[in-house]
């Protein structure tokens, strides 16, 4: 059986992606780090709609923890493999650069980049043999495309993720694996609730923040058979704010 794994899948964009992947038939593995209540809510929403979901707790930036969790999952699913990976886990620690602490810098980059590296490397070994194929979608950001003040760490992490997406796409395409990125702008989630929404909406041509479900819809397309000829791309979802 082919599973989909969504890192940071307990809330916001991650939750919306988990739900939509379940609706198109994937058993979903919901990864989360600490918010068990939110993860269980996501699982319940999927199951109430007739889908199948499992929880898998680990910190994507911790290689030992990640490997142990995936070892355990694989030992209990000997005939299954993860064919869809959505690298959604990420954190913000905004600050102007000259006041940014080492931890604010490294925590953001470790979660986005180390997390992408550790889990993608691990799961590719099951996607690539015998051209099984697979889909990898990396959740980047508007910040990684144009840069945003106060987000040198976040912008650096997401820009690097976009570069990794383009490089990896060329490496694994002969094995039937596609790798794409989605770059959301301002989306209504916990991560943006502290932003001045009324002021920012004036900058967005469509006049509003996006919804997590609008990001999830693009991910749904990218993992579908219809998107098999699309790889190495970055799709913007920002209401026309940056094109």
N, C-alpha and C positions, 0 to 999 in steps of 0.2 A: 504494500500500500504506500502511496506517495503522500507525505505529510508536508505541511507548510509551517515554518517556524518564524515567528515575528518577535524580534528583540524589543524590549520595552513595550510589550503588548498590553499592558494592564489599563492604560488610560489614553485619552486624547486620540491623536492620529493612530497610534498603535492599536488601540481598541477598535477603532473604525475599520482598520485593515484586517484585523482578526475576524471581525464579523462578516465582512464582505467576502473574504476568502472561504469562510465556512459556507456561505450561501452558494458558492459555485462548486461546492463538493469536496473541498479539502478538509481532512481532519487537521485541526490547528493546534500547534504547540505555542502556548502563551508564555513567553519568557518575562520575568520580572526580577527586580533586585530586592525590594523591601516591602512594597505595599501589597500585602497578601489580600487584604479586603478588596482592593480594586481589581486585582487579578481574578479573584473568585467571582466578582460581579461580571467581568467580561466572560468568563467561562459559563456562568449561569445564563447570560443573555444568548450565547450561542446554542446552548443545550435546549433552552426553551423554544428556540426556533427550529429544533430538529437536527442541529449540527453536532459535531463531535469535537471536543476540546480537551486538552491536557495542560496542566501547569508545570513549568520547569523553572525553578528558581536558581539563578546564578548572576554574578556580576560579570558583565561581558569584558570588563577590563582586567579581570583576574584569570589568567590562563589556567592555573591549577583548578580553580573552582569550576570554570567552564568545561574543561576536559573531563572532570569527574562527573559532572551532571550529564554530559552527553554519553559518556561511557555507560552510565546507569540506564539512560534511555535506550541506547542501542542494545543493551543486554536483555531488556524486556520487550524489544521489538525486532527480533532477529530477521524477520521477513519483510521489514519495512525500511524505507529510507526517506530522508528529507529532500524533496525535489524543489521546493520553493523556500528561499531565504529572504526575509525582508530585514535589512539592517536599519532599524528605526531608533534604537537606544541612543540617547544623547542628553546632555545637560547644558544649562547655561550658568555661567558665573561672570556676569557682566561687570566690567570696570574699565576705566581709562587705563591705557597701557602703563603709564608711569607710576600708577598706584596699584597695579595688578600684582598679586602675590604669586609665589611659585606654585602654590596649591591651586589657585584659580586658573592658572595656565595649564598645568599638567592634568588636573582632573578632567577638564573639558577635552583636551586632546586624547587622553588615555581612553576615555569612554567611547569617543567617536572613532578614533583611528585604531587603537589597539583592539577595541571590541570588534571592529570590522575585520581586522587582520586575523585574529585568533579564530573566530567562528567561521569565517569564510574559508580559510585554509583547511580547517577541519572537515567541513561539509563537502568541499569540492571533491574529496577522495571518493565520495559515494555518487556524485553527479557525473563524474567524468568517465569512469571505466565503462567499456563496451558502449560508449555513446548513449548512456542512459538519458542524458540531457538534464537540464534544470533551468531555473530562473532565479536570478539574484537582482533584487531591487534595493538600492541604497537611498535612504532618505537624507538628502542634502538640505540646502537652504538658500533662500535669497541672499543671506549673509555671506555664503560662500561664493556667490557670483559677483556681487557688487561691493561687498564689504559694508559693514555698518559700524558707526562710531560706538565705542564702548564694548565692542565685541571682537577685538583683535584675536582673542583665543578661539572663539566660536567660528569666526570667519576663516581663520587658518585651518581649523579642523575640517570644516565643511568643504573648503576649496581643495584641500588635500584628498578628501573622499571623492570628489569629482574627478580629480586626476587619476586616482586609483581605479575608479570605475572605467575610465576610458582605456587604461592600460590592460586591466584584467579582461575586459571584453574581447580584446584581440587575442589574448592568450588562450582562452577557453572556447572561442567560437567553433573551432573545428570539432569539438566534442559535444556540440549541441547545447551548450550552456550560453544563455544570454545574460548580460550584465548592464543594467541601466540605472539611472538616478532620477529621482524626483526632487525638485527644489521648491518647496512651499514658501510663500511669502508669509504674511500675517494671518494666522489661522486661530480660530477660537479654541484655545486649549488652556490647561493650567500653566503652561510655559509662557503664555502671553498675557495672562490675566493682570500682571502688574504693569503692563504698558499703557500709555495714554491713548486708548482706542479712539476717542473722539477726534483727537488731533491727527492721528495717523490715518484715519479714514479719509481725511481731506486730501491726502496724497495719492490715494488709490483710485484709479479711473473708474472702477465699478462701484466705488463708494462704500465698501464694507470689508470686513474681515472674511476670510474663507471659512468653510466648515470642514471638519475632519473627514466627513464622508466624501467631499469633493476630491481630497487627496487620495482616499482609498479607492475611488473609482478609477483613477489613473493606474494605480498599482494593480488593480483587478485586470485591466487591459494588458498591462505589460507581462503578466504571468500567463496570459491566455495563449492558445495555439495561434490565434490571429496575429500575435506580436512576435512570431518566431524569426522574422527578418529584421527586427529592430534590436540593435545592441550598441553599446557605447554612447547612448544618447542621454541628455539631461533635459527633462521636461519641466518647464516653469509652471507653477500654479500660484499666481500672485495678483490676479485681478488687473493685469496690465501695468502694474507698478514698475516693472523692469522687464524689458524684452530684448 
